[in-house]
Amino acid sequence: MQAALMTSGNSITFNILDEGGKPVATNGFTGSVLVVSGSERETINLSPSGDAMKGEAKKPIAPNAGITLMLKTQQGKSGQAKFSK
């Protein structure tokens, strides 16, 4: 499974794709993301939305933020991915 990160202001979205690059329905998925920028850290709970997982930060996500995604599928498989914005 693959995740593609998109941010806009306070919004964070991960498009979820299978190994072939096709969108995966996220119904039943759970997830969170840790956003680290300098000394600031925020954990954001994500909600399923079609083929994406979405959440809202308290502040706009900084351009230099480190982002760690933790995701669990409806079948109980879990994974983690790290991104740099």
C-alpha positions as CSV (number, residue, x, y, z in Angstrom):
1,M,0.0,0.0,0.0
2,Q,1.2,3.5,-0.7
3,A,0.2,6.9,0.7
4,A,0.6,10.3,-1.1
5,L,0.7,13.4,1.2
6,M,-1.0,16.6,0.4
7,T,-1.3,19.6,2.7
8,S,-3.1,23.0,2.5
9,G,-3.1,25.3,5.4
10,N,-4.3,23.3,8.4
11,S,-5.6,20.4,6.3
12,I,-3.6,17.2,5.8
13,T,-4.7,14.5,3.3
14,F,-3.2,11.1,2.5
15,N,-4.4,9.5,-0.7
16,I,-4.2,5.7,-0.2
17,L,-3.2,3.6,-3.2
18,D,-2.6,-0.1,-3.8
19,E,0.8,-1.4,-5.1
20,G,-0.5,-0.8,-8.7
21,G,-1.2,2.9,-8.0
22,K,-5.0,2.4,-7.9
23,P,-7.1,4.2,-5.2
24,V,-8.1,2.1,-2.1
25,A,-11.4,2.7,-0.3
26,T,-10.5,3.7,3.3
27,N,-13.8,2.8,5.0
28,G,-13.0,1.1,8.3
29,F,-9.4,2.5,8.3
30,T,-8.1,4.3,11.4
31,G,-5.0,6.5,11.5
32,S,-3.1,9.4,13.0
33,V,-0.2,11.5,12.0
34,L,2.5,13.1,14.1
35,V,3.6,16.5,12.7
36,V,7.0,17.8,14.1
37,S,8.3,21.3,13.3
38,G,11.2,22.5,15.4
39,S,10.2,22.0,19.0
40,E,6.5,21.8,18.2
41,R,4.7,18.4,18.0
42,E,1.1,17.7,17.2
43,T,-0.8,14.4,16.8
44,I,-3.7,14.6,14.4
45,N,-6.4,11.9,14.2
46,L,-7.3,11.0,10.6
47,S,-10.8,10.1,9.3
48,P,-11.6,8.0,6.2
49,S,-12.9,10.0,3.2
50,G,-13.4,7.9,0.0
51,D,-9.9,6.8,-1.0
52,A,-8.1,9.2,1.5
53,M,-7.5,9.8,5.1
54,K,-8.0,13.4,6.2
55,G,-7.3,15.5,9.3
56,E,-7.0,19.1,10.5
57,A,-4.1,20.6,12.5
58,K,-4.4,23.4,15.0
59,K,-2.0,25.6,13.0
60,P,-0.9,25.6,9.3
61,I,1.6,22.9,8.6
62,A,5.0,24.3,8.3
63,P,7.0,23.9,5.1
64,N,9.9,22.1,7.0
65,A,7.7,19.8,9.0
66,G,8.5,16.1,9.6
67,I,5.3,14.0,9.2
68,T,4.8,10.4,10.4
69,L,1.7,8.5,9.3
70,M,0.4,5.6,11.3
71,L,-2.4,3.7,9.6
72,K,-4.5,0.6,10.3
73,T,-6.7,-1.1,7.7
74,Q,-10.2,-2.6,8.3
75,Q,-8.5,-6.0,8.2
76,G,-6.1,-5.0,11.1
77,K,-3.0,-4.6,9.1
78,S,-0.9,-1.6,10.2
79,G,1.9,0.4,8.8
80,Q,3.9,3.6,9.2
81,A,5.4,6.0,6.7
82,K,7.6,9.1,7.2
83,F,7.4,12.2,5.0
84,S,9.2,15.6,4.9
85,K,7.2,18.5,3.7
